[in-house]
Amino acid sequence: MEIQMKFIDLENILDLFNEKIDLRDKKDAVKLNSGTTSIHFNDVCFSYLHLKPILNHVNFTINAGQRVALVGAPGSGKTTIIRLLLRFFDPNSGTIELNGSNIKDVQQNSLRDIIGLVPQDCDLFSGDVMTNITYGMSTTDDKVTDAAKLVDIHDRILDMPDQYSTYVGERGQMLTREERQRLVIARTITKDANILIFDEPTSNLDNIAAAKILRSIKETYSDKKHTVLIATHNLSMAVDCDRILVLHQGEIVESGKHIDLIRLNGVYTRMWQQQPDHDEENICMPGLSGHSINS
Ligand SMILES: Nc1ncnc2c1ncn2[C@@H]1O[C@H](COP(=O)(O)OP(=O)(O)OP(=O)(O)O)[C@@H](O)[C@H]1O
């Protein structure tokens, strides 16, 4: 059954991220084409309100279809990189390109159409479960239930008083943080965007639930058609990504696969050693070749 398209204006969506947009499209802004998409940060510097620098000459390329982790301590600038990518703010200098197009030259609606985001604070809006997953998208019941099953919330929804029509309360307050997070991940999976961004995707889940959801995300996006960026300080999510970017005080200081970064014995290794329950076997993975920041 086709679900009716519902209009939810952009301001509301941005309110959910506690952000306000004041950037306007250029008159001749072009529509960004959908399709597998590469991401390129070219010498990006940024500070909020021109106060202390937050990002310093950030350079990286994520090839179309790659699954990349952006790791760093709290406050290192991971969420800021995501905000710039969604063009909530413009860099002070440098450029951000998707498939070679500077995002300042593209229509912001088309930019946000090709990006699916799971933000850190998974607030819902006042409405029912179904509307919170479909979020204005034209989709099918099957796609919604498939996504709900992937994130292990389908059975819980069926136990709710009105199942998928259950009212979730103001900002989803009638559900637990964990349930809200699962619904937002289900929404992102349903959107099936070209670029998937997860900002601390499992912060409200216990370790077992987090590992299960992560496995589902990895299986869903192993097709190389989606470009996936996972921002996290939980390195267990980064271990088997195609590449890991290590952000330290606003700079990308290391880049490569887990085993290469462990061999570097630098910032990443120190982060790994500080992880409470990391899996030692991952350190002993067979040799993998080195990767430069732009590989
Ligand atoms: N809207 C804002 N205005 C001013 N400073 C901000 C704003 N948002 C973030 N910052 C500052 O920018 C720096 C980077 O924050 P950011 O949220 O990007 O880091 P992060 O690596 O995502 O951290 P966390 O994992 O805690 O979310 C921090 O010093 C933070 O205090």
The ligand as an SDF file (V2000), in Angstrom:
LIG
                    3D

 31 33  0  0  0  0  0  0  0  0999 V2000
   26.5030   25.9280   18.1240 N   0  0  0  0  0  0  0  0  0  0  0  0
   27.7210   26.0540   18.6690 C   0  0  0  0  0  0  0  0  0  0  0  0
   28.2160   27.2770   19.0060 N   0  0  0  0  0  0  0  0  0  0  0  0
   29.4720   27.4040   19.5350 C   0  0  0  0  0  0  0  0  0  0  0  0
   30.3160   26.3710   19.7460 N   0  0  0  0  0  0  0  0  0  0  0  0
   29.8740   25.1280   19.4180 C   0  0  0  0  0  0  0  0  0  0  0  0
   28.5580   24.9150   18.8680 C   0  0  0  0  0  0  0  0  0  0  0  0
   28.4040   23.5820   18.6460 N   0  0  0  0  0  0  0  0  0  0  0  0
   29.5620   22.9960   19.0290 C   0  0  0  0  0  0  0  0  0  0  0  0
   30.4230   23.9330   19.4960 N   0  0  0  0  0  0  0  0  0  0  0  0
   31.8090   23.6710   19.9630 C   0  0  0  0  0  0  0  0  0  0  0  0
   32.5310   23.1290   18.8670 O   0  0  0  0  0  0  0  0  0  0  0  0
   33.4560   22.1360   19.3250 C   0  0  0  0  0  0  0  0  0  0  0  0
   33.2390   20.8580   18.5250 C   0  0  0  0  0  0  0  0  0  0  0  0
   31.9350   20.3650   18.8580 O   0  0  0  0  0  0  0  0  0  0  0  0
   31.2940   19.1150   18.1020 P   0  0  0  0  0  0  0  0  0  0  0  0
   29.9400   18.9140   18.6540 O   0  0  0  0  0  0  0  0  0  0  0  0
   31.4410   19.2860   16.6330 O   0  0  0  0  0  0  0  0  0  0  0  0
   32.2740   17.9510   18.5740 O   0  0  0  0  0  0  0  0  0  0  0  0
   32.0230   16.3820   18.5990 P   0  0  0  0  0  0  0  0  0  0  0  0
   33.3310   15.7510   18.2640 O   0  0  0  0  0  0  0  0  0  0  0  0
   30.8520   16.0370   17.7510 O   0  0  0  0  0  0  0  0  0  0  0  0
   31.6960   16.1440   20.1150 O   0  0  0  0  0  0  0  0  0  0  0  0
   30.5800   15.2030   20.7630 P   0  0  0  0  0  0  0  0  0  0  0  0
   31.0040   13.7940   20.5060 O   0  0  0  0  0  0  0  0  0  0  0  0
   30.6110   15.5760   22.2140 O   0  0  0  0  0  0  0  0  0  0  0  0
   29.2920   15.5770   20.1040 O   0  0  0  0  0  0  0  0  0  0  0  0
   33.2250   21.9960   20.8310 C   0  0  0  0  0  0  0  0  0  0  0  0
   34.2010   22.7740   21.4720 O   0  0  0  0  0  0  0  0  0  0  0  0
   31.8590   22.5850   21.0260 C   0  0  0  0  0  0  0  0  0  0  0  0
   31.7490   23.1620   22.3100 O   0  0  0  0  0  0  0  0  0  0  0  0
  1  2  1  0
  2  3  1  0
  2  7  2  0
  3  4  2  0
  4  5  1  0
  5  6  2  0
  6  7  1  0
  6 10  1  0
  7  8  1  0
  8  9  2  0
  9 10  1  0
 10 11  1  0
 11 12  1  0
 11 30  1  0
 12 13  1  0
 13 14  1  0
 13 28  1  0
 14 15  1  0
 15 16  1  0
 16 17  2  0
 16 18  1  0
 16 19  1  0
 19 20  1  0
 20 21  2  0
 20 22  1  0
 20 23  1  0
 23 24  1  0
 24 25  2  0
 24 26  1  0
 24 27  1  0
 28 29  1  0
 28 30  1  0
 30 31  1  0
M  END
$$$$
